[in-house]
Amino acid sequence: MTVATTSSTERIELPITGMTCASCANRIERRLNKLDGVAATVNYATETATVDYDADGVAADQLVDAVAAAGYQVTLPSGELEAAPSGPAPSDATAPLRRRLIFSTLASLPVLLISMIPSLQFDNWQWLALQLATPVVLWDAWPFHRAAWANAKHATATMDTLISVGTLAAWLWSLYALFFGDAGMHSMRMEFDLIPSAGSGATEIYLRQRRSSPPSSSPGATSRPAPSAAPAPLSERCWSWARRRSRGCAPTAARS
């Protein structure tokens, strides 16, 4: 933190933590400039706010409170902390992000390959994809979910909101399709249609989009049981017929 004084106007540089995109910097800047006698600019790249304010009418604590009200944190080091540190060097701040990146890559790549290449699919492959994708969307993408929740509490939305809502929606729908739809059948295979058929939502999963980056759009992927020589057991056919009836589909002819 540096402070420069000119008559009654002072300049202060506030280190800010918690910003994840340029819209965060714009929000903090607008919040600071709402204070009387304050002219602030926020640099997202350096994570600092340069503030010129009237020391007679505005206290430094008001600037801190304004940033905190926007949902971000400000570090105000004391004079002793600003001196040359005598202790050990600070730890690498990018280490946690690097670990998340490595884990996300290792877990997501098999899911992507199996989901996009039908020849790699095997019986019950979708359950393996679920096991690999779940820690990615819950643990690896946790910083996005945390930032999205903080923004929601302040009635705002950022890129973190887009990532969090998109990945959670795809993951929750995949859970529904696997446990309550037809996507959980052991012989299910993924097929790609440019125009998805009506009523096929319960057989579609989107685990390949479970990454710590924004999910990209792709052609409709429908998952259907692979044809087999042996007919399905009678109990399985009856259960599938009952589920089609519950979704309002027309009953098919009775099978012997």
Secondary structure in CASP SS format (residue, H / E / C, confidence):
PFRMAT SS
TARGET T0000
AUTHOR 0000-0000-0000
METHOD secondary structure of the structure
MODEL  1
M C 1.00
T C 1.00
V E 1.00
A E 1.00
T E 1.00
T E 1.00
S C 1.00
S C 1.00
T E 1.00
E E 1.00
R E 1.00
I E 1.00
E E 1.00
L E 1.00
P E 1.00
I E 1.00
T E 1.00
G C 1.00
M C 1.00
T C 1.00
C C 1.00
A H 1.00
S H 1.00
C H 1.00
A H 1.00
N H 1.00
R H 1.00
I H 1.00
E H 1.00
R H 1.00
R H 1.00
L H 1.00
N H 1.00
K C 1.00
L C 1.00
D C 1.00
G C 1.00
V E 1.00
A E 1.00
A E 1.00
T E 1.00
V E 1.00
N E 1.00
Y C 1.00
A C 1.00
T C 1.00
E C 1.00
T E 1.00
A E 1.00
T E 1.00
V E 1.00
D E 1.00
Y E 1.00
D E 1.00
A C 1.00
D C 1.00
G C 1.00
V C 1.00
A C 1.00
A H 1.00
D H 1.00
Q H 1.00
L H 1.00
V H 1.00
D H 1.00
A H 1.00
V H 1.00
A H 1.00
A H 1.00
A C 1.00
G C 1.00
Y C 1.00
Q E 1.00
V E 1.00
T C 1.00
L C 1.00
P C 1.00
S C 1.00
G H 1.00
E H 1.00
L H 1.00
E H 1.00
A C 1.00
A C 1.00
P C 1.00
S C 1.00
G C 1.00
P C 1.00
A C 1.00
P C 1.00
S C 1.00
D C 1.00
A C 1.00
T C 1.00
A H 1.00
P H 1.00
L H 1.00
R H 1.00
R H 1.00
R H 1.00
L H 1.00
I H 1.00
F H 1.00
S H 1.00
T H 1.00
L H 1.00
A H 1.00
S H 1.00
L H 1.00
P H 1.00
V H 1.00
L H 1.00
L H 1.00
I H 1.00
S H 1.00
M H 1.00
I C 1.00
P H 1.00
S H 1.00
L H 1.00
Q C 1.00
F C 1.00
D C 1.00
N C 1.00
W H 1.00
Q H 1.00
W H 1.00
L H 1.00
A H 1.00
L H 1.00
Q H 1.00
L H 1.00
A H 1.00
T H 1.00
P H 1.00
V H 1.00
V H 1.00
L H 1.00
W H 1.00
D H 1.00
A C 1.00
W H 1.00
P H 1.00
F H 1.00
H H 1.00
R H 1.00
A H 1.00
A H 1.00
W H 1.00
A H 1.00
N H 1.00
A H 1.00
K H 1.00
H C 1.00
A C 1.00
T C 1.00
A C 1.00
T C 1.00
M H 1.00
D H 1.00
T H 1.00
L H 1.00
I H 1.00
S H 1.00
V H 1.00
G H 1.00
T H 1.00
L H 1.00
A H 1.00
A H 1.00
W H 1.00
L H 1.00
W H 1.00
S H 1.00
L H 1.00
Y H 1.00
A H 1.00
L H 1.00
F H 1.00
F C 1.00
G C 1.00
D C 1.00
A C 1.00
G C 1.00
M C 1.00
H C 1.00
S C 1.00
M E 1.00
R E 1.00
M E 1.00
E E 1.00
F E 1.00
D C 1.00
L C 1.00
I C 1.00
P C 1.00
S C 1.00
A C 1.00
G C 1.00
S C 1.00
G H 1.00
A H 1.00
T H 1.00
E C 1.00
I C 1.00
Y C 1.00
L H 1.00
R H 1.00
Q H 1.00
R C 1.00
R C 1.00
S C 1.00
S C 1.00
P C 1.00
P C 1.00
S C 1.00
S C 1.00
S C 1.00
P C 1.00
G C 1.00
A E 1.00
T E 1.00
S E 1.00
R E 1.00
P E 1.00
A C 1.00
P C 1.00
S C 1.00
A C 1.00
A C 1.00
P C 1.00
A C 1.00
P C 1.00
L H 1.00
S H 1.00
E H 1.00
R H 1.00
C H 1.00
W H 1.00
S H 1.00
W H 1.00
A H 1.00
R H 1.00
R H 1.00
R H 1.00
S H 1.00
R C 1.00
G C 1.00
C C 1.00
A C 1.00
P C 1.00
T C 1.00
A C 1.00
A C 1.00
R C 1.00
S C 1.00
END
